């Protein structure tokens, strides 16, 4: 226990954390630090300053991803990468992403102070535009690294005001060279808050993340018959909003009864013409469905389409279901997962293996190197809001796992696994 506590200086982390949280703080106590905004620039400059102060070699690439590198004994060996993001959603929380980047900084500073001669370099990465709150889609920075997106595609992304990614990246002074871009790694670790209620409910300080749930976004369009709300008897109506309500309720119950981790959400619904005294002519609603396994996800998508078809037949209305975006589930590296697990056991830190329901940069990094994530609990499961919170006790426990995992991987000790 004694040696364990020395590795992480939680007060130093807290101090940096408070400074970072003050950049973009809103009146209500949240944080608004949208990608490539003046606040993001300030946070980036502070991060680079901290990296340089502890003696890391810093650079940024052509999409503004920031790197801080500590050399290992073998100069050209692949680096053990630790990273996350420092952008937020509007009025978001202080912990999402930022905790992972600052935890990485603390781990690397501590490795340096202890003069550990690790075989592999250790590199911190802070990815651009993870949230997708300003430029869609999400995870543009890690997506470019993983060749999911081209630079041209990313540069042309526009925010709601029509401002382009490239112009804004240039404006904040973070257009680096493509040569600086990360190409491979020994392993990638992302330390992140859970953003859900599972760890807290089970009173566990650490989650070992095995993968990221796949998801599909769908849209259902129902065409009914618009008419006067006062003069049309109930039995003569073709009301697409009522049909939508029945389908939404059935999908909700369907997912609930499956009990296999499937989640289905309708978060958006539109009725036309959307006036108080008319039966709508058309209703459009969204479906977000997620699961950890591709086969289950695919069969659930088919099932959803069948449910919609059945309703269409029963109420004799025209309904179409469209898949607008699908992302397959991601399984992380069994090797890295097992290293993290071993260390949890060594440190006697209770943990559970789990799947992330939310996307993270680790999802793309998994395509180029052995990847896994470490979760720490979210108080009341809240995230993307000012109430986002994690206890420093849990953070310290999680970071001690991160520290030993980084050291083990960077020493090449996992090769025998
Ligand atoms: Zn995040």
Boltz pocket constraint, residues with backbone or C-beta under 6 A from the ligand:
constraints:
  - pocket:
      binder: B
      contacts: [[A, 85], [A, 96], [A, 97], [A, 130], [A, 192], [A, 359], [A, 360]]
      max_distance: 6.0
